[in-house]
């Protein structure tokens, strides 16, 4: 199907910008972007979806790209928005996966009625903050520690931290995208970013931040506040992927989620990083598709 970019208008007056790709008549699977990010999809994701018969749906979370900001939103609001999009598109049953900052929002969707959500995958997802028995910041690169520490101080301090970074991200070349990650890149992520993903992540960030930092700010605040649901309330088949070399969301976050979701399909990959797991989408598509 040709790419379909359109708006979904919600009952509360907000608008969500939605992108549909892949097979128009295929099984509907939502992809939830990282932080910062947008609805843009990687060409290889789209091609794999088309080949498998997947209708791949992405959207800008509130405050990103073409979606109306929603100050004060929590992670659970992401599931409400996905359900609203599904209702608008006439989707009775669908699957969801999210990478990085999209991971918690995907897990929120795993608390929706099982007759609507067939399966959920969270890739390189942070655990809730605070999480009992987890040193939440241990193993994170200094850039992430600084950003999320600012979030803990509130929106004003966080805006002061994020705003100066936006101009550079809006004009970043692929080389500058790589440099912007600083200490967050282990060798495996640096290699894959330079090889094929820098241009994509740069374009995704530019689209997400073109109207400002509201989406980025509200994601970070939501990560460091109560999520609006308990992990124990997950009730649909769930899959967890986490990389042992990850400096953005350390391996311990994945192991924490794995112990709280004992029935989940767990992939704890010691040699993988944060960005390298993005490339596992063919296996994720396969697993999600099998649950319809």
C-alpha positions as CSV (number, residue, x, y, z in Angstrom):
1,X,0.0,0.0,0.0
2,X,1.2,3.6,-0.6
3,X,2.1,5.4,2.6
4,X,-1.0,7.0,4.2
5,X,-0.4,9.9,6.4
6,X,-3.6,11.2,8.1
7,X,-5.0,12.7,11.3
8,X,-7.2,11.1,13.9
9,X,-9.4,13.5,15.8
10,X,-10.2,12.5,19.4
11,X,-13.2,13.2,21.6
12,X,-11.1,15.5,23.8
13,X,-10.3,17.8,20.9
14,X,-6.7,16.5,20.3
15,X,-5.4,15.4,17.0
16,X,-3.0,12.4,16.5
17,X,-0.9,12.2,13.3
18,X,-1.0,8.6,12.0
19,X,1.1,6.8,9.3
20,X,0.0,3.6,7.7
21,X,2.3,1.4,5.6
22,X,2.7,-2.2,4.5
23,X,-0.3,-4.3,3.4
24,X,-3.5,-2.4,3.5
25,X,-5.5,-5.6,4.0
26,X,-3.0,-7.2,6.4
27,X,-2.9,-7.9,10.1
28,X,-2.8,-4.5,12.0
29,X,0.3,-4.0,14.1
30,X,1.2,-0.7,15.8
31,X,4.8,0.4,16.1
32,X,5.5,3.0,18.9
33,X,8.5,5.2,18.4
34,X,11.3,6.0,20.8
35,X,12.2,9.3,22.6
36,X,12.6,11.7,20.9
37,X,11.0,10.3,17.8
38,X,8.0,10.3,15.4
39,X,5.7,8.2,13.3
40,X,8.3,7.7,10.6
41,X,9.1,4.1,9.8
42,X,12.3,2.6,8.5
43,X,12.1,1.3,4.9
44,X,13.2,-2.2,5.9
45,X,10.4,-2.3,8.5
46,X,7.9,-1.4,5.9
47,X,9.2,-3.9,3.4
48,X,9.1,-6.7,5.9
49,X,5.6,-5.8,6.9
50,X,4.5,-5.8,3.3
51,X,6.0,-9.2,2.7
52,X,4.4,-10.7,5.8
53,X,0.9,-9.2,5.2
54,X,1.1,-6.7,8.0
55,X,-0.7,-3.4,8.1
56,X,1.9,-1.3,10.0
57,X,0.6,1.6,11.9
58,X,2.6,4.3,13.6
59,X,1.7,7.7,15.2
60,X,3.2,10.7,16.7
61,X,2.7,10.6,20.5
62,X,1.2,13.9,21.8
63,X,3.5,16.9,21.3
64,X,5.6,15.2,18.6
65,X,5.3,16.0,14.9
66,X,1.7,16.6,13.9
67,X,0.0,15.5,17.2
68,X,-1.4,17.9,19.7
69,X,0.5,18.2,23.0
70,X,-1.0,16.7,26.1
71,X,0.9,18.1,29.1
72,X,0.7,15.9,32.2
73,X,0.1,12.7,30.2
74,X,1.2,9.4,31.8
75,X,2.3,6.2,30.1
76,X,-1.2,4.7,30.4
77,X,-2.5,7.5,28.2
78,X,-0.5,6.0,25.4
79,X,-2.7,2.9,25.5
80,X,-5.9,5.0,25.5
81,X,-4.6,6.8,22.3
82,X,-3.7,3.6,20.6
83,X,-7.2,2.2,21.3
84,X,-8.8,5.4,20.0
85,X,-6.8,5.1,16.7
86,X,-7.8,1.5,16.4
87,X,-11.5,2.4,16.9
88,X,-11.2,5.2,14.3
89,X,-9.7,2.8,11.8
90,X,-12.2,0.1,12.5
91,X,-9.7,-2.4,13.9
92,X,-11.2,-5.0,16.2
93,X,-8.0,-6.8,17.0
94,X,-4.4,-5.6,16.7
95,X,-0.9,-6.1,18.1
96,X,1.6,-3.5,19.4
97,X,5.4,-3.2,19.7
98,X,7.5,-0.3,20.9
99,X,11.2,0.4,20.9
100,X,13.0,2.3,23.7
101,X,10.7,5.1,24.8
102,X,7.9,3.3,23.0
103,X,8.4,0.3,25.2
104,X,6.5,1.4,28.3
105,X,3.7,2.6,26.1
106,X,3.6,-0.8,24.4
107,X,3.4,-2.4,27.9
108,X,0.5,-0.1,28.7
109,X,-1.3,-1.6,25.7
110,X,-0.8,-5.1,27.2
111,X,-3.3,-4.1,29.9
112,X,-6.0,-3.5,27.4
113,X,-8.8,-6.1,26.9
114,X,-7.3,-9.3,25.4
115,X,-10.1,-9.4,22.9
116,X,-8.7,-6.3,21.3
117,X,-4.9,-6.6,21.8
118,X,-3.5,-10.0,20.7
119,X,0.1,-9.5,21.7
120,X,2.7,-6.9,22.7
121,X,6.5,-6.6,22.4
122,X,8.6,-4.2,24.4
123,X,12.2,-3.7,23.0
124,X,14.9,-2.0,25.1
125,X,12.2,-0.6,27.4
126,X,12.9,1.1,30.7
127,X,11.4,-0.2,33.8
128,X,9.0,2.0,35.9
129,X,10.6,4.6,38.1
130,X,11.1,3.9,40.9
131,X,11.3,0.1,40.6
132,X,11.7,-2.0,43.7
133,X,15.1,-3.7,43.8
134,X,16.4,-1.8,40.8
135,X,19.1,0.9,40.7
136,X,17.4,2.8,37.9
137,X,20.4,4.9,36.8
138,X,23.1,2.3,37.2
139,X,24.8,1.6,33.8
140,X,23.3,4.5,31.9
141,X,25.5,6.8,29.9
142,X,26.0,10.3,31.4
143,X,23.8,12.0,28.8
144,X,20.7,9.9,29.9
145,X,21.5,10.4,33.6
146,X,21.6,14.1,33.1
147,X,18.4,14.3,31.1
148,X,16.3,12.1,33.4
149,X,17.7,13.7,36.5
150,X,16.5,17.0,35.0
151,X,13.1,15.4,34.5
152,X,13.0,14.5,38.2
153,X,13.3,18.2,39.0
154,X,10.2,19.1,37.0
155,X,9.1,20.5,33.7
156,X,10.9,23.9,34.0
157,X,14.3,22.3,34.7
158,X,13.8,19.7,32.0
159,X,12.8,22.3,29.3
160,X,16.0,24.2,30.3
161,X,17.9,21.1,29.6
162,X,16.2,19.9,26.3
163,X,15.6,23.2,24.5
164,X,19.3,23.9,23.6
165,X,19.6,20.5,22.0
166,X,16.7,20.9,19.6
167,X,18.4,23.2,17.0
168,X,21.3,20.7,16.6
169,X,18.9,17.8,16.1
170,X,16.9,19.7,13.6
171,X,20.0,20.3,11.4
172,X,22.0,17.2,12.2
173,X,23.8,15.3,9.4
174,X,24.1,11.5,9.8
175,X,27.6,12.1,11.2
176,X,26.3,14.6,13.8
177,X,23.5,12.2,14.8
178,X,26.2,9.6,15.7
179,X,28.2,12.2,17.6
180,X,25.1,13.4,19.5
181,X,24.8,10.0,21.3
182,X,28.1,10.5,23.1
183,X,28.7,8.0,25.8
184,X,25.4,6.2,25.1
185,X,26.9,4.2,22.2
186,X,28.5,0.8,22.9
187,X,30.6,-0.5,19.9
188,X,27.7,-2.6,18.5
189,X,25.4,0.4,18.4
190,X,28.0,2.7,17.0
191,X,28.6,0.2,14.2
192,X,25.0,-0.2,13.2
193,X,24.2,3.5,13.6
194,X,27.0,4.5,11.2
195,X,26.1,1.7,8.8
196,X,22.4,2.2,8.2
197,X,20.4,4.0,10.9
198,X,21.9,7.4,11.4
199,X,19.9,9.0,8.5
200,X,16.7,7.4,9.7
201,X,17.0,8.4,13.3
202,X,17.9,11.9,12.2
203,X,14.8,12.2,10.0
204,X,12.6,10.7,12.7
205,X,13.9,13.2,15.3
206,X,13.5,16.2,13.0
207,X,9.9,15.3,12.3
208,X,9.1,14.7,15.9
209,X,10.7,18.0,17.1
210,X,9.7,20.3,14.2
211,X,7.0,22.1,16.3
212,X,9.0,22.1,19.6
213,X,10.1,19.9,22.5
214,X,6.7,19.2,24.1
215,X,6.6,15.5,23.1
216,X,10.1,14.9,24.3
217,X,9.5,16.8,27.6
218,X,6.3,14.9,28.3
219,X,7.8,11.5,27.5
220,X,10.7,12.1,30.0
221,X,8.3,13.3,32.7
222,X,6.1,10.3,32.2
223,X,9.0,7.9,32.5
224,X,9.9,9.3,35.9
225,X,6.4,9.5,37.3
226,X,3.9,6.7,38.1
227,X,2.9,5.0,34.8
228,X,-0.8,4.8,35.5
229,X,-0.8,1.0,35.6
230,X,1.0,-1.8,37.3
231,X,3.2,-4.3,35.4
232,X,1.3,-7.1,37.2
233,X,-1.9,-5.9,35.3
234,X,-0.4,-7.1,31.9
235,X,-2.9,-9.7,30.6
236,X,-2.0,-10.4,27.0
237,X,0.9,-12.4,25.5
238,X,4.0,-10.2,26.0
239,X,7.5,-10.4,24.6
240,X,10.6,-8.6,26.1
241,X,13.9,-7.8,24.3
242,X,16.9,-6.3,26.1
243,X,20.5,-5.9,25.2
244,X,23.4,-6.5,27.6
245,X,25.5,-3.7,26.0
246,X,22.7,-1.1,26.3
247,X,23.9,2.2,27.8
248,X,20.5,4.0,27.3
249,X,18.3,1.4,29.1
250,X,20.6,-0.9,31.0
251,X,20.3,-4.7,30.9
252,X,19.0,-4.7,34.5
253,X,15.8,-2.9,33.3
254,X,15.1,-5.9,31.1
255,X,15.8,-8.5,33.7
256,X,13.6,-6.6,36.2
257,X,10.7,-6.7,33.6
258,X,11.4,-10.3,32.9
259,X,11.1,-11.3,36.6
260,X,7.8,-9.4,36.8
261,X,6.4,-11.0,33.7
262,X,7.2,-14.7,34.2
263,X,4.9,-15.9,31.4
264,X,6.5,-13.5,28.8
265,X,8.6,-14.6,25.9
266,X,11.9,-13.2,27.1
267,X,15.0,-12.4,25.0
268,X,17.8,-11.1,27.1
269,X,20.7,-10.7,24.7
270,X,24.1,-10.1,26.3
271,X,25.9,-9.1,23.1
272,X,23.2,-6.6,21.8
273,X,22.9,-2.9,22.5
274,X,20.0,-0.5,22.4
275,X,19.9,0.4,18.7
276,X,21.0,-3.0,17.5
277,X,17.8,-4.5,18.8
278,X,15.8,-2.3,16.5
279,X,17.0,-4.6,13.8
280,X,15.2,-7.6,15.3
281,X,11.8,-6.3,13.9
282,X,11.5,-9.3,11.5
283,X,11.5,-11.7,14.4
284,X,9.1,-9.4,16.3
285,X,6.8,-9.1,13.3
286,X,6.8,-12.9,13.0
287,X,5.9,-13.4,16.7
288,X,3.2,-10.8,16.8
289,X,1.6,-12.0,13.6
290,X,1.4,-15.6,14.9
291,X,-0.9,-14.4,17.7
292,X,-3.8,-13.3,15.4
